[in-house]
Structure formats: C-alpha cells, structure tokens
Amino acid sequence: MKENILIDKSIAFAARIIKLHQYLIKTKKETIISKQIVRSGTSIGANINEANYGQSKADFVSKMHIALKETAETEYWLKLLTMSEYITEDMGQSLLKDCLEIKRMLIASINTAKENVK
C-alpha cells in the first residue's frame, strides 16, 4: 500500500490530541474544551482517510474541506487552551505547529485536486 504522509501525520497528531485530552481531564480537571478538541483533532485524520476512498474527485475535495475546517477548529481550541493557561506555551506551540503543518498540506492537496478536475 502506498505511503500517505498526510494520513500518517494526521494519525500522529490525533494521538497527541488524545494524550492532551487525557492530561486535561486527569491533571486540570477540564472536561468541556477537552471534549471539543478531541472531537475536532481526531476528526481531521478520519476525514482525510475517508477522502482517499471518495467516489469522485468532488467527494475527495469535499471530505478534505471538512478536514480543513476541523483543523481550523482545533487551531482555535489550542490557542484558547494556551491563552487560558490550561497548557503551557511550549505545549501549545508544539501542537499548533503540527496542526498548521497539516493545514498547509490539506490546502495544497485541495488545490491540486481542484486543478486536476479542470
């Protein structure tokens, strides 16, 4: 099976988000934002994976756009967790760096897919 760097990175990111969720619940006793970020942060990879099995290029692009929207939501929660000091600046920046890398890759994939449709 062909290697897919975007799927690999999104799975690794989702695993980090799950660990963050566990940390927030156990250490900070925070449940509301942690539930939001675990949903959006793990949804990114799920939608990317689903896009690869799309029925058409339009279906692929649609699922990748959903993944992009989930990336934007996750970015928001990471910034909020950092600003509210639930996580350290270093922790927030590390996770945000990975999130933004996936976001850039998604945008490039979407743009390439759209050009190939023309």
Phi, psi and omega per residue, in radians:
M1 nan 2.401 -3.101
K2 -1.170 2.405 3.118
E3 -1.230 2.414 3.108
N4 -2.187 1.817 -3.064
I5 -1.076 -0.671 -3.124
L6 -1.126 -0.729 3.090
I7 -1.144 -0.785 3.136
D8 -1.023 -0.794 -3.140
K9 -1.168 -0.652 -3.127
S10 -1.236 -0.583 3.080
I11 -1.202 -0.779 3.108
A12 -1.078 -0.686 3.114
F13 -1.156 -0.759 3.119
A14 -1.038 -0.692 3.109
A15 -1.105 -0.692 3.091
R16 -1.140 -0.677 3.133
I17 -1.160 -0.675 3.096
I18 -1.107 -0.731 3.089
K19 -1.125 -0.666 3.073
L20 -1.089 -0.776 3.105
H21 -0.989 -0.823 3.128
Q22 -1.093 -0.747 3.113
Y23 -1.051 -0.820 -3.106
L24 -1.096 -0.693 -3.136
I25 -1.242 -0.848 -3.058
K26 -1.294 -0.778 -3.009
T27 -1.575 -0.739 -3.042
K28 -1.783 -0.119 -3.118
K29 0.992 0.580 -3.126
E30 -1.773 2.173 -3.086
T31 -2.069 -0.458 -3.023
I32 -1.311 -1.003 -3.134
I33 -1.174 -0.622 -3.127
S34 -1.092 -0.610 3.079
K35 -1.194 -0.680 3.137
Q36 -1.130 -0.811 -3.064
I37 -1.260 -0.553 3.109
V38 -1.212 -0.581 3.094
R39 -1.182 -0.908 -3.085
S40 -1.233 -0.702 -3.094
G41 -1.187 -0.536 3.096
T42 -1.546 -0.376 3.125
S43 -1.212 -0.476 -3.136
I44 -0.954 -1.001 -3.106
G45 -1.156 -0.626 3.128
A46 -1.076 -0.728 3.131
N47 -1.254 -0.630 3.071
I48 -1.102 -0.793 3.136
N49 -1.087 -0.758 3.125
E50 -1.129 -0.645 3.136
A51 -1.036 -0.624 -3.124
N52 -1.175 -0.214 3.093
Y53 -1.981 0.353 -3.134
G54 -1.070 2.689 -3.115
Q55 -1.395 -0.300 -3.125
S56 -2.732 3.015 3.071
K57 -1.094 -0.673 3.130
A58 -1.109 -0.698 3.100
D59 -1.132 -0.745 3.093
F60 -1.010 -0.890 -3.114
V61 -1.080 -0.716 3.134
S62 -1.057 -0.819 3.140
K63 -1.159 -0.640 3.119
M64 -1.182 -0.599 3.063
H65 -1.147 -0.667 3.082
I66 -1.099 -0.760 3.094
A67 -1.056 -0.685 3.117
L68 -1.122 -0.724 3.096
K69 -1.109 -0.699 3.102
E70 -1.144 -0.589 3.084
T71 -1.129 -0.753 3.117
A72 -1.104 -0.708 3.110
E73 -1.132 -0.754 3.138
T74 -1.100 -0.695 3.085
E75 -1.019 -0.764 3.114
Y76 -1.041 -0.864 -3.102
W77 -1.110 -0.661 3.110
L78 -1.101 -0.746 3.116
K79 -1.135 -0.714 3.126
L80 -1.135 -0.758 3.120
L81 -1.091 -0.641 3.122
T82 -1.237 -0.824 -3.110
M83 -1.135 -0.567 3.138
S84 -1.531 0.037 3.075
E85 1.123 0.494 2.964
Y86 -1.308 -0.523 3.046
I87 -2.225 2.732 -3.135
T88 -1.256 2.816 3.087
E89 -1.011 -0.757 -3.141
D90 -1.098 -0.772 3.131
M91 -1.098 -0.809 -3.140
G92 -1.080 -0.774 -3.131
Q93 -1.150 -0.666 3.127
S94 -1.114 -0.818 3.111
L95 -1.172 -0.704 3.142
L96 -1.126 -0.664 3.101
K97 -1.030 -0.808 3.121
D98 -1.133 -0.720 3.139
C99 -1.072 -0.799 -3.121
L100 -1.206 -0.550 3.067
E101 -1.132 -0.775 3.094
I102 -1.108 -0.707 3.126
K103 -1.034 -0.815 3.117
R104 -1.081 -0.715 3.130
M105 -1.151 -0.689 3.101
L106 -1.097 -0.799 3.133
I107 -1.042 -0.769 3.117
A108 -1.102 -0.736 3.136
S109 -1.131 -0.744 3.127
I110 -1.103 -0.820 3.140
N111 -1.069 -0.740 3.125
T112 -1.127 -0.775 3.139
A113 -1.091 -0.707 3.130
K114 -1.148 -0.682 3.119
E115 -1.174 -0.597 -3.135
N116 -1.277 -0.286 3.130
V117 -1.396 -0.551 -3.070
K118 -1.123 nan nan
